[in-house]
């Protein structure tokens, strides 16, 4: 009886140990800092618009989509133990600036100043052609390539197609010395993608794929 019990325990321990080994450890973003930059939403000091972003033919606004996804992504980062710094938020949805390019560079410079792990700029695309579709990922410096590749792979799971993926010298990707990527979440000018981009559930999915890419690249 004792021998049978011991054998059962040994077999059970072996199976459980193998299962534990097979199950990947949960990775977190503890100790990491990310600057999350929901694109546009900039005004002059007097409150007039400076950089409003794209607006689709059905009224879907890039500024609204990027802010929602940015807030969702920030919440995921914080829940994982990381620090998320939003360049604009639900509490402060507009930035004040006097020049678009200067404002873009200043946001990326923030990531340099605080020693961020990475900088993620979130945008939506638009075109005069309603059939234009897909996501885009842009970066400039070599230290951004692993993050760009991870974001590209995870965005593919949304089945939106790909519009562009290449190194591009933009104000934010040039200014940032930390890993920096600009993401276009889809086209607000495409009726099908605009409906998705305006859906809070889909915005949450987009935030999750960006988060998964951060964990893949920087998770501990």
Residue, then its C-alpha position, 0 to 999 in steps of 0.5 A: x500500500x505504501x509502495x503504491x502510494x509512493x509510486x503514485x506520488x512520484x508519477x504525479x510529481x513528475x507529471x506536475x513538474x513537466x506541466x510546470x516546465x511546459x507552462x511559460x512564466x508570466x512576464x511583466x513590465x515591472x520597472x519599465x517606463x513607457x511614454x505613450x503618445x496618442x497622436x494629435x490633440x494639440x491646440x494653440x494657447x487660445x484654444x484654437x486647433x493646431x493639430x487635429x488629425x484625420x477625420x473619416x467621412x463617417x465622422x470617426x476622429x483619429x484623436x478620439x481613437x488614439x486617445x482611447x487606445x492610448x489610455x487602454x494601453x497605459x492601463x495594461x502597462x500599469x497593471x503589469x507593474x510598469x509606468x505609463x506616461x501619457x502625452x495626453x489623457x482623458x483628464x488632459x485631452x489637449x496639449x498646448x503648442x505653437x508649432x506642430x513639428x516642435x510639439x512632435x519633437x518635444x513629446x519624443x524628447x520627453x522619453x529621452x529626458x525621463x529615460x523611458x524604456x520606449x516611446x510609442x506614438x499612436x495614430x490612425x491613417x487616412x486616404x482620399x481612396x476609401x479602399x486604402x486599408x491596413x496598419x503601418x509601423x514606422x521607426x528610425x533608429x536601430x534600437x527600435x527594430x525589435x519593438x517594430x518587428x514585435x508590433x508588426x507581428x502582433x498587429x497581424x493578428x487583427x487581420x486589418x492588412x498592412x499598409x506600410x512597414x519601414x524605417x522612416x525619419x519622422x519628428x518623433x522617431x528622429x528625436x527619440x534616442x530610446x526605442x521609438x515606434x509610430x503605429x498607424x492603427x488603420x484607416x479612418x477613411x475606410x468605412x469598414x476599418x472606421x467602424x472597427x476603430x470606433x468600437x471600444x471593444x476593438x480599441x481594447x484589442x488594439x491596445x492589447x496587441x501593442x501591450x503584447x509587443x511591449x511584453x515580448x520586447x521588454x518583459x522581465 
